[in-house]
Amino acid sequence: MRILSGVSGIILGLCLGTGMAAAAPITINFTGAVDQFNPGPFTRNVALQGQITLDDTVVASGPNNTFNNVITGFSLTISETAGDITYTNTGTGGRVQQFTGVSEFISVAFGGGAGGVFNSPAGAPQITSFAIDFRGVDLFVDPTVLATGLTDMDFSYSFMTSRFDFGGTNQLMVERRLDTVAFSGDRQNVAIHAPGTAALFALGLAGF
């Protein structure tokens, strides 16, 4: 029994020290405004905000590290003068891609070729696709793991595009640079130090 207790303590210490934890959804919260030149069916410069929830258990595939059907939650609110218009998702879909070039890229998309079904308010323009492209120099350590712990300060580029069917006409809404962005969680390149692997390992040995 003492041996089992000690082994369990060592395993627990190692798991905590290496940052292993139960999987949790990743959220991306953002704010911005409807673009002056590509307002789509909306009023120029009105505020917008949204949230995207990612399933971090999805495994990347392909050369661009594509996480398919990774978006479990989506909302986009356009603050029109007559009142807010909020779009949501119905079911899981979408994709995230993470890859490197001159800089590092994170592409988030829902609807259209990325898959996923939107829920549009009655009487409002029908949203048909949504995407945000992020670029920066230090967005992830491992592109096969979804990025976390990022803010708007990390991005040199955060270009959002949405397409709408407005009375049978395809219209584009753009936000060229989001005002705020926040990825939940800790950054990939930040180690978990408290109380530290060595201390936890020592606790495991003490139990042994």
Buried (B, 14 or more C-beta within 10 A) or exposed (E): EEEEEBEEBBEBBBEBBEEEEEEEEBBBBBBBBBBEEBBBBBEEEBBBBBBBBBBBEBEBEEEBBBBBBBBBBBBBBBBBEEEEBBBBBEEBBBBBBBBEEEBBBBBBBBBEEBBBEBEBEEEBBBBBBBBBBBBBEEBBEEBEBBBBBBEBEBBEBBBBBBBBBBEEEEBBBBBBBBBEBBBBBEBBEEEBEEEBBEBBBBBBEEBB
